[in-house]
Amino acid sequence: MDAEPRGRASSDGRSEPAATRVAVVGGGVAGLVAALAARRLGATVVLLEPHPLGGRARTDRRGGFTFNRGPRALYRGGRAEVVLRELGVDVARGGAPIVRGALAITTEGTHRLPVGPLASIATDLFGTREKLGAARHLLPLLRDPGPIAPDRSLAAWLDERGTGGRVRAFLEAMVRVATYTDAPHELSAHDALTQARRAATSGVRYLDGGFGSIVASLLSSATEAGISVRPVAARAVGHEGGGWRIATSDGPIDADAVVLATGGPTAAARLIGEAPPSWSRLGPPARAACLELGVARVPSHRFALGIDRPTYLSVHAPPAELAPAGHAVVHVMRYRRTGDDLAPEASRRELLDVARLAGVAPDDILEQRYLDAMEVTGAIPTAANGGVAGRPSVAVAHQRGLFVAGDWVGPEGQLLDAAVASAHTAGRQAAARAGTMATA
């Protein structure tokens, strides 16, 4: 299967029916999951996507190396893993990050990264006085800290506990790794710590073939199920009689139910003309600068975390199969805050310096790609909006038969988990709506 599969008509070559029961707009993972969920309940489904399928989950091949579009990891035991397995996707091939010998990077130099609260005693990252209280302050990474008010930001929660200094910087860094977000004053403390605890306890998996393997498997299942995947662009979505009409670059398509899986809330609002009031309270998108490296040998340190700068490095291959034998794929990232105006070339130099500290010599680099402002998630789950519990429902209010899916939708999970959970629910609800219309 091509790493960048393009949309195409259904495998039997039949023309599209005049009235399609469920239309899915968007061919990323969320769109493909929504389409399969609806089809499994018996709905006739058409999926519209003018670009190569996969969205942010696409992979690219360069000189024998497979690059994800940024460092992608599947959270073990999360909703995405459960639903993807149910849909026939093999998400067991790959491996966990190798953190043995990991580095903590500060302006002073490099230190041993404490993996777990008790390891804080053995590292010189913390001073003597900080070590005495570090384990207590870091326990929320492993244990439920108890009820946290939904409107409490991570920064406010840390203030209340008196967590400061290098220990605070370390905990914020661990949250950045787990949420891909550098926004302690905006991010919901409950959701931030829940995600960080999952990363520290259940762990993540880097997938063989990258996230493109998920896309290829979902597309194969969609084709076998008779879902029509059409390479056309949706321009507007509106009511038509008792159903919906989608204006596309190839003419109108009628549907009883529509799932918008087009990315963030701005893209969805553009299609329907205006955003529902609840969408206006969403947080901003999270963005990151990412340097992807194909290198001739595995670096001496496979994981590194910036403590007083929002940077991260991890060797994804090995353990995952993304590089020729004896070679490696290294992801280096800078989490961008709102207002981060670091110039692209300065950011790229910073990430190359992180790679150097981890043991990547300039002569080792065979392939590289820099992505300066990659969107990581459509909307940060902010404390002001009640965190993930305050995100929009998959069913758009006062728009019967219209649904949305993405990592900014629904009350469950973050990142891929949120995208897959909302898409699965949206697809099933859209199929139920279409069935109701068909028997009306």
C-alpha angles and dihedrals in degrees: 000000000000114000089231105039115189125219117264142169123279115290096251093058095233119153118255114269116250093245118034113201098213125020120191117199112204132040103218122112091282092053094047092048092048091050093050093045090053093044092051088060090055101263122144103240136196121185120202121205125146095190132061107292122258105055109203089356094067120117130210131209118224123173093332093314124114113219123195113207091260128335107317123191133174114226108230115238092011127132092261093057092048096048096041091053089050089053092052100258115146104226096160097085114095134040149254125274113273106234099170106124092012120170133229109206123207135162086264094058137267129328138179108277109236107232101199131001096277091053088065088082094061099049129083089215088096128050121238094265093045091053091060092062101025097092092052093048093047097048092095086072088068106022135045106261092209129246116350121188110252092232094055116110122214090249093051092048091051090049091053092052093047092240108161147142122032092340090060092047090051094050091048088050091053090051090051091055093050099042101029085227133116102196111109093161092053106030118096108252092216094053094040093054093041090055094044091049091051091051092049097046110027095028132203136266129223106215128229105248091016125249088316086078088063091051093048092049094048091048091050090052091047092052092048090049092055097249111158110231109195125190095221132119121240111224103177140358122208146151118283115181107307093338141039138282123206117203107213139176087258100046135281125320122199122212140170091220135016131202115200108207096158101129124265131011094267092061092046092048091051090059096050096039100245140024119254111247093254091061092061090069094058120116123248122274119270116238136186141186112232133191115197117198133190105199136187096234140019110269120244091244116044098188132036132171128198110226105185093021122053097244135127139182130191134168106229096179113075111052090037122050101249102118141048115273113289092014130097144215113221125191119201119183143182114203107223121219121208104278095023101148100174106148116249095245092049090049091049091051090050091054092047088053090053089051090051091053089052091054104267108140118204091243090055093064111099100161132015141172129186122206110189107189106015113172108235101180134003097235133006112238095242128197089230089063096042096259120259090340088064096054119113120275118249088245109073109231116252091001105099112204095018119112137173132208134186145099089292095055134085135012098274130092135319136265113357092356090060093045094050096041093051093043093051091050093044093050093050093046091047091052090050090051092048090050090052091051092048093056096040 
